[in-house]
Amino acid sequence: TDFSFVHVEINNEQKGVYAIEEHFDKQLVESSAYREGPILKIDEGGTWESTLYNQNHEEHVLFPYFEAAHISVFKKNRTQKSETLFNQFQDGSKLLSLYLDGHLQLNQLFDMDKLAKFYVLAELAGYDHTTRWHNRRFYFNPVTQKLEHIVYDVLPFAKEDEDFYMKTKLLRAGTVPEFAFDNALFLDLIFKERFFYHLTLRANENYLDSVFALLDPELTFLEKCIQTDEPDYSFEKNKFYNHVEFLQDSLVGFDSLWEVKAAKFESPIDWVRPMAYKELEDTIFLDNVSINAYSEEIDSNTFHVFIENYHLNDVELKSVQLDSGQNYMFQFNDLSRLKAFSTLADTCSFFTVDKPERIFFEAANHPGKLYSKKILPWKKQSGKVARMNLETPHFNGVQKVKIQGEFVVNKMFYLPNGINLEIEKGSRIIFEKGGGIICNNGINAVGTKYQPIEFICQDSSSNGLTIFNGETRMEHCTISGLSNLNYDNWVQTGAVSIYESQVSLNHVRIFNSYAEDALNIIRSDFEISDLYIDSTFSDGFDADFCNGMISNSKIKNTGNDGLDFSGSTISVMSVQLKNIGDKGISGGERSNLFVKNVIISSCLNGIASKDESMVFCIGLSIEHAQCHLMAFQKKPEFAPAVLAVQGFYNSDDQFNKLVGLGSEVIVDDKYHLGQQFIDIEVLYSQFNK
């Protein structure tokens, strides 16, 4: 999260310096160069309700607030309204549920390198506040179908006594569930290797020197800001240097200790002592540690309701309030009473014929008092996500898979991380019956002019070609009739989708794509030459958060943009774009584009620079366009955009430009500054009439 300090003044009264921290929304995700996806949390209401009760009463009560905590999501309404986001939230909930249950194969749930980095950075902060379960925030990456931590609420050196929290956690035995739920870390060899790697890399003076060299100007400025309110305040770098020395000393023998200690446990449950929850004898009731109720829409007229009881006494269900305003009354004694929570929650389920809103119930320790709880509008998730279901042990011990000749893909062909896929020249890969290829370690597909490699689908049913990690090299490849990955809620946008790879494409031809993007590259560095894309449902080539160059290429007959770049730095050299449904070239979300010797013909719009992007063109020809050059701000979190062209040729009767408020278009040294806000949605509706 973005974190800073501000002076606060209310009605001309100075209130001093306050901290301001970014909230959990799509802007947080996208500013970190990720695609929008849901941000999940473990609801912490029961924690604070229990804490408040025990602070106000001499006799403390042990409540199962951790066991009762349900998984929730930020921006609930927006998530529920979007089928895509809601499906992603449900998949993220499955992964987070497995994590809370002590799932042992953490690489199925997390990007392991980033997971280890999260714990190491927490150690460098000198306090484990950010790793407490109720401070965790999880981004579900819809591309990888894995969770990634959002670092939040760090509070460096909030305790005087130094500690090596990972070692303390390892040595702590017979602990409560909330302190042991993630002890699967100690049983995972991949995590151990990455943790020691990042700790060794960062727990030293050289690393701190590099960090402070980068941050010093901002640290100095913020220190002065705080001193206007607290004159004696100073930022103490020495705490960090002293702490890394402490960590280095603590590392001595830690590896062997980890090995010995982990050998004594088979699962995180082995760290947990039995909990002695007692029935309540008075009228104590905590709303957040009572019942949890979930609903799942079966069809337009039927909903399934699932209820679990975490209250320390029996509860009797009375009725359900429906969205229609009616009440559904319980009629079955065996259904209506749930036993007190002891070690597992007693549960029940039933169906309603309208959307359920609230559940009404009585607690046995307070008869006659009617309580109610809002029903969560989603199913309690369990099970695995699509990627986990595709992982099989068939390739154990295999380092490389080679395809030669004709190869029919009539189901999902999934290659796990660590296995290279090599496709021999002249090979022909035929996709049938929803078949798709997913590679988790790059791909090497090098054909020749006379022996190209072909990827073919005749019936638009394919699940495309999806590539993660490693190096992706494709030469003299023809890709025809492919759709995108769309398998059990795992969706990519490209007929060819490439993520976090080093990409080299040369003489690649993509025809008749049924995907949103014929080619989609994300968070990668690429070099592309002689790319040819013809006849695609939407965008030709879409790159998000990339650095790269595309040259000597041709794209035509696209339903939407020819080249679409977001958050990227790209060179576009000697490219032709023809019969483009919308923009020939689009640069958005702080993209920096250098465009040289480009010809765009027969399009709705020529080139667009959006949302703080800077697009510079040398030698640009645009013919038969409704609007030739566009620069505007569409999203409020960005600033206006700049589009500069030197050497502009236009064969149309007139030159049309669109310049939004504050944005700039410069054509052969003629300067145009936007004077009014432009509603792009309204504008496009006019274009499409």
WOMO-V696784 format. One record per residue. RES is the residue in one small letter. OMEGA is omega in whole degrees, 0 to 359 (999 if undefined). Layout:
BEGIN
res:RES omega:OMEGA
res:RES omega:OMEGA
END
This chain:
BEGIN
res:t omega:174
res:d omega:185
res:f omega:180
res:s omega:181
res:f omega:181
res:v omega:170
res:h omega:181
res:v omega:177
res:e omega:179
res:i omega:181
res:n omega:178
res:n omega:178
res:e omega:181
res:q omega:180
res:k omega:178
res:g omega:183
res:v omega:179
res:y omega:172
res:a omega:177
res:i omega:184
res:e omega:181
res:e omega:178
res:h omega:187
res:f omega:183
res:d omega:185
res:k omega:180
res:q omega:177
res:l omega:182
res:v omega:185
res:e omega:178
res:s omega:175
res:s omega:176
res:a omega:174
res:y omega:174
res:r omega:179
res:e omega:176
res:g omega:183
res:p omega:175
res:i omega:187
res:l omega:174
res:k omega:172
res:i omega:187
res:d omega:187
res:e omega:183
res:g omega:181
res:g omega:179
res:t omega:185
res:w omega:177
res:e omega:177
res:s omega:180
res:t omega:181
res:l omega:179
res:y omega:184
res:n omega:174
res:q omega:185
res:n omega:181
res:h omega:181
res:e omega:180
res:e omega:183
res:h omega:179
res:v omega:176
res:l omega:180
res:f omega:177
res:p omega:185
res:y omega:178
res:f omega:179
res:e omega:184
res:a omega:185
res:a omega:179
res:h omega:180
res:i omega:182
res:s omega:184
res:v omega:173
res:f omega:182
res:k omega:184
res:k omega:185
res:n omega:180
res:r omega:179
res:t omega:182
res:q omega:182
res:k omega:180
res:s omega:178
res:e omega:181
res:t omega:181
res:l omega:182
res:f omega:176
res:n omega:179
res:q omega:177
res:f omega:179
res:q omega:177
res:d omega:177
res:g omega:178
res:s omega:177
res:k omega:181
res:l omega:181
res:l omega:176
res:s omega:178
res:l omega:178
res:y omega:180
res:l omega:179
res:d omega:177
res:g omega:179
res:h omega:190
res:l omega:180
res:q omega:186
res:l omega:178
res:n omega:174
res:q omega:185
res:l omega:189
res:f omega:161
res:d omega:192
res:m omega:179
res:d omega:181
res:k omega:177
res:l omega:179
res:a omega:180
res:k omega:179
res:f omega:182
res:y omega:179
res:v omega:179
res:l omega:176
res:a omega:177
res:e omega:181
res:l omega:179
res:a omega:177
res:g omega:179
res:y omega:187
res:d omega:184
res:h omega:184
res:t omega:180
res:t omega:176
res:r omega:188
res:w omega:183
res:h omega:174
res:n omega:182
res:r omega:172
res:r omega:188
res:f omega:172
res:y omega:173
res:f omega:181
res:n omega:185
res:p omega:179
res:v omega:183
res:t omega:187
res:q omega:176
res:k omega:179
res:l omega:173
res:e omega:180
res:h omega:167
res:i omega:184
res:v omega:190
res:y omega:172
res:d omega:189
res:v omega:180
res:l omega:182
res:p omega:175
res:f omega:178
res:a omega:176
res:k omega:181
res:e omega:183
res:d omega:179
res:e omega:181
res:d omega:170
res:f omega:194
res:y omega:179
res:m omega:178
res:k omega:178
res:t omega:179
res:k omega:180
res:l omega:184
res:l omega:184
res:r omega:178
res:a omega:180
res:g omega:185
res:t omega:181
res:v omega:186
res:p omega:185
res:e omega:179
res:f omega:184
res:a omega:187
res:f omega:182
res:d omega:180
res:n omega:170
res:a omega:175
res:l omega:185
res:f omega:181
res:l omega:184
res:d omega:184
res:l omega:179
res:i omega:179
res:f omega:182
res:k omega:181
res:e omega:182
res:r omega:179
res:f omega:180
res:f omega:178
res:y omega:184
res:h omega:178
res:l omega:178
res:t omega:182
res:l omega:190
res:r omega:182
res:a omega:179
res:n omega:184
res:e omega:183
res:n omega:179
res:y omega:180
res:l omega:177
res:d omega:182
res:s omega:179
res:v omega:183
res:f omega:175
res:a omega:179
res:l omega:189
res:l omega:188
res:d omega:180
res:p omega:180
res:e omega:179
res:l omega:179
res:t omega:180
res:f omega:182
res:l omega:177
res:e omega:178
res:k omega:177
res:c omega:182
res:i omega:181
res:q omega:174
res:t omega:179
res:d omega:180
res:e omega:187
res:p omega:183
res:d omega:182
res:y omega:170
res:s omega:179
res:f omega:189
res:e omega:177
res:k omega:186
res:n omega:178
res:k omega:181
res:f omega:180
res:y omega:178
res:n omega:184
res:h omega:179
res:v omega:174
res:e omega:178
res:f omega:180
res:l omega:179
res:q omega:177
res:d omega:182
res:s omega:182
res:l omega:182
res:v omega:180
res:g omega:184
res:f omega:180
res:d omega:181
res:s omega:176
res:l omega:178
res:w omega:183
res:e omega:182
res:v omega:184
res:k omega:182
res:a omega:180
res:a omega:182
res:k omega:185
res:f omega:177
res:e omega:180
res:s omega:178
res:p omega:180
res:i omega:182
res:d omega:178
res:w omega:191
res:v omega:174
res:r omega:178
res:p omega:182
res:m omega:183
res:a omega:177
res:y omega:184
res:k omega:174
res:e omega:181
res:l omega:182
res:e omega:177
res:d omega:189
res:t omega:179
res:i omega:177
res:f omega:174
res:l omega:184
res:d omega:184
res:n omega:175
res:v omega:179
res:s omega:177
res:i omega:169
res:n omega:181
res:a omega:182
res:y omega:176
res:s omega:178
res:e omega:178
res:e omega:179
res:i omega:171
res:d omega:186
res:s omega:183
res:n omega:186
res:t omega:178
res:f omega:176
res:h omega:181
res:v omega:178
res:f omega:185
res:i omega:176
res:e omega:185
res:n omega:175
res:y omega:176
res:h omega:186
res:l omega:172
res:n omega:174
res:d omega:171
res:v omega:177
res:e omega:180
res:l omega:183
res:k omega:183
res:s omega:176
res:v omega:175
res:q omega:182
res:l omega:181
res:d omega:180
res:s omega:183
res:g omega:179
res:q omega:176
res:n omega:175
res:y omega:183
res:m omega:178
res:f omega:184
res:q omega:184
res:f omega:183
res:n omega:182
res:d omega:179
res:l omega:194
res:s omega:183
res:r omega:178
res:l omega:184
res:k omega:179
res:a omega:178
res:f omega:175
res:s omega:175
res:t omega:176
res:l omega:180
res:a omega:172
res:d omega:187
res:t omega:170
res:c omega:177
res:s omega:179
res:f omega:181
res:f omega:173
res:t omega:181
res:v omega:175
res:d omega:184
res:k omega:180
res:p omega:183
res:e omega:183
res:r omega:176
res:i omega:179
res:f omega:185
res:f omega:174
res:e omega:174
res:a omega:185
res:a omega:180
res:n omega:176
res:h omega:183
res:p omega:180
res:g omega:178
res:k omega:182
res:l omega:176
res:y omega:176
res:s omega:180
res:k omega:177
res:k omega:179
res:i omega:180
res:l omega:186
res:p omega:174
res:w omega:180
res:k omega:171
res:k omega:190
res:q omega:173
res:s omega:178
res:g omega:188
res:k omega:174
res:v omega:186
res:a omega:183
res:r omega:180
res:m omega:180
res:n omega:179
res:l omega:180
res:e omega:180
res:t omega:180
res:p omega:186
res:h omega:186
res:f omega:178
res:n omega:179
res:g omega:180
res:v omega:179
res:q omega:182
res:k omega:172
res:v omega:182
res:k omega:176
res:i omega:180
res:q omega:180
res:g omega:182
res:e omega:184
res:f omega:182
res:v omega:178
res:v omega:181
res:n omega:172
res:k omega:180
res:m omega:180
res:f omega:189
res:y omega:178
res:l omega:183
res:p omega:180
res:n omega:178
res:g omega:181
res:i omega:178
res:n omega:174
res:l omega:178
res:e omega:180
res:i omega:184
res:e omega:177
res:k omega:180
res:g omega:181
res:s omega:182
res:r omega:181
res:i omega:185
res:i omega:180
res:f omega:178
res:e omega:168
res:k omega:177
res:g omega:179
res:g omega:178
res:g omega:179
res:i omega:175
res:i omega:179
res:c omega:181
res:n omega:179
res:n omega:180
res:g omega:183
res:i omega:175
res:n omega:182
res:a omega:186
res:v omega:174
res:g omega:176
res:t omega:180
res:k omega:184
res:y omega:175
res:q omega:181
res:p omega:173
res:i omega:183
res:e omega:171
res:f omega:191
res:i omega:168
res:c omega:185
res:q omega:190
res:d omega:178
res:s omega:185
res:s omega:190
res:s omega:172
res:n omega:168
res:g omega:179
res:l omega:183
res:t omega:188
res:i omega:177
res:f omega:164
res:n omega:175
res:g omega:179
res:e omega:177
res:t omega:179
res:r omega:179
res:m omega:178
res:e omega:180
res:h omega:178
res:c omega:176
res:t omega:184
res:i omega:188
res:s omega:171
res:g omega:183
res:l omega:169
res:s omega:181
res:n omega:173
res:l omega:177
res:n omega:188
res:y omega:175
res:d omega:179
res:n omega:174
res:w omega:189
res:v omega:167
res:q omega:184
res:t omega:186
res:g omega:167
res:a omega:167
res:v omega:179
res:s omega:182
res:i omega:186
res:y omega:176
res:e omega:181
res:s omega:165
res:q omega:193
res:v omega:173
res:s omega:179
res:l omega:181
res:n omega:182
res:h omega:175
res:v omega:182
res:r omega:181
res:i omega:183
res:f omega:167
res:n omega:179
res:s omega:178
res:y omega:183
res:a omega:175
res:e omega:176
res:d omega:173
res:a omega:178
res:l omega:178
res:n omega:178
res:i omega:186
res:i omega:173
res:r omega:185
res:s omega:168
res:d omega:183
res:f omega:168
res:e omega:183
res:i omega:174
res:s omega:178
res:d omega:173
res:l omega:179
res:y omega:179
res:i omega:182
res:d omega:173
res:s omega:177
res:t omega:186
res:f omega:183
res:s omega:183
res:d omega:175
res:g omega:180
res:f omega:181
res:d omega:178
res:a omega:180
res:d omega:175
res:f omega:184
res:c omega:166
res:n omega:181
res:g omega:179
res:m omega:171
res:i omega:185
res:s omega:173
res:n omega:186
res:s omega:181
res:k omega:179
res:i omega:181
res:k omega:176
res:n omega:176
res:t omega:177
res:g omega:181
res:n omega:184
res:d omega:173
res:g omega:176
res:l omega:184
res:d omega:183
res:f omega:177
res:s omega:177
res:g omega:189
res:s omega:173
res:t omega:192
res:i omega:167
res:s omega:179
res:v omega:188
res:m omega:174
res:s omega:180
res:v omega:176
res:q omega:178
res:l omega:187
res:k omega:180
res:n omega:184
res:i omega:186
res:g omega:178
res:d omega:185
res:k omega:174
res:g omega:177
res:i omega:179
res:s omega:174
res:g omega:184
res:g omega:173
res:e omega:178
res:r omega:173
res:s omega:172
res:n omega:184
res:l omega:170
res:f omega:188
res:v omega:182
res:k omega:176
res:n omega:181
res:v omega:178
res:i omega:179
res:i omega:181
res:s omega:177
res:s omega:180
res:c omega:174
res:l omega:179
res:n omega:183
res:g omega:180
res:i omega:178
res:a omega:171
res:s omega:188
res:k omega:164
res:d omega:173
res:e omega:177
res:s omega:175
res:m omega:182
res:v omega:180
res:f omega:185
res:c omega:172
res:i omega:181
res:g omega:184
res:l omega:177
res:s omega:177
res:i omega:181
res:e omega:174
res:h omega:178
res:a omega:175
res:q omega:175
res:c omega:187
res:h omega:184
res:l omega:181
res:m omega:172
res:a omega:183
res:f omega:174
res:q omega:181
res:k omega:184
res:k omega:187
res:p omega:182
res:e omega:179
res:f omega:177
res:a omega:175
res:p omega:187
res:a omega:179
res:v omega:174
res:l omega:181
res:a omega:182
res:v omega:175
res:q omega:183
res:g omega:185
res:f omega:177
res:y omega:181
res:n omega:182
res:s omega:181
res:d omega:182
res:d omega:180
res:q omega:180
res:f omega:180
res:n omega:178
res:k omega:176
res:l omega:183
res:v omega:180
res:g omega:184
res:l omega:177
res:g omega:178
res:s omega:185
res:e omega:169
res:v omega:180
res:i omega:182
res:v omega:181
res:d omega:175
res:d omega:172
res:k omega:191
res:y omega:178
res:h omega:179
res:l omega:180
res:g omega:185
res:q omega:181
res:q omega:180
res:f omega:180
res:i omega:175
res:d omega:187
res:i omega:180
res:e omega:178
res:v omega:180
res:l omega:182
res:y omega:178
res:s omega:177
res:q omega:178
res:f omega:188
res:n omega:180
res:k omega:999
END
